[in-house]
Amino acid sequence: MHDYHRAMRFIGMMAISSILAVFIGHWLDEVLHTTPIIMLALLAYAIGGSFYQLLKDTGDES
């Protein structure tokens, strides 16, 4: 059951951070007229950060 909760936490964290990155990035791109550069950069950062957190969490087990 512990693995199930870890997987659900990862999926939730990735979904929320990706959605926030897209909305904030889209808004910044509209304001700064840089469509879609900032949105894509924030989305890549959110996904990369989620995977980094997953690797960090799973690497703590020994």
N, C-alpha and C positions, 0 to 999 in steps of 0.2 A: 504494500500500500504506500510505502514511503516513496518509491520510484514514481508511482502514479501522481502523487502530489508535486513532486519535483518537476515532472513533465508538464503538468497543468500550469504550474507557476511560470515555467519557461515560455510556454505558448502564450499565456496571458501577458507576460512582460514584453514579449516580442510584438504581439498584436497592438498593445497600447502604445509602445514606443514608436512603432511604424506609423500608426494612425496619427499620432501627434506630430511626427516628423513631416508627414505629407501635408497636413493642414497648416502647420506653422511655415513650412517651406513654400507652400503655394502662396500664402499670404505675403511672405517676404519677397517672393518673386514678383508678385503683382505690384508691390510698393516700389521695389528697386528696378523693375523692368528687366529682370534677368531670367525669365522663364526658360526652362525648368532647372537651371543650374543649382540653385540653393536647395530646392526640393529634393533633387536626386542626391546631392551631397549629404543632406540630413538623413535621408532614408538609408543610404549606405552606412552612415555613422550609427544609426539606430540598430540596423541588422548586425553590423560588426560588433557593436557593444553587447548585444544580446548573446551572440555566440561566445564572445570573450567571457561574459558572466557565466554561461553554461560550462565552459571549460574550467573556469576558476572553481565553480561549485563542485563539479564532479572530480576535480583533481585533489580536493581536500580529503577524500576518503582513502584511508590506507589500512 
